[in-house]
Amino acid sequence: MMYPFVEYADKTLVTHSHIIEENGLKIVEVHFERPKPYGFDMARCSLPSYEWIIRDGFTDDEIAMFERSCRDGAHIFYKYAELGGADIAKVV
């Protein structure tokens, strides 16, 4: 399950997973998805390794920006993954 996090001005939607436990490690996957005329651009980063699982359609500069967002916001992604997502409607 992926939880909504934010939508950027270019319609890129950022979502994140719940906590995935593998070999004693807590993992959160952060997914970036942007509509295009026939499908979506997609990228997915696995925290805490910052390994890109999916990279399709985004430029290297966009991926670098997303990685900075993942690194700067890792504590927030983990917090909301533990809570089962943020109730975005109530955050406003």
PERA-V326800 format. One record per pair of residues at least 24 apart in sequence whose C-alpha atoms are under 6 Angstrom apart, sorted by the first residue. I is the first residue (numbers start at 1). J is the second residue. D is the distance in Angstrom with one decimal. If there is no record, write none. Layout:
# PERA-V326800
i	j	d
I	J	D
I	J	D
This chain:
# PERA-V326800
i	j	d
3	85	5.3
18	81	4.5
19	81	5.6
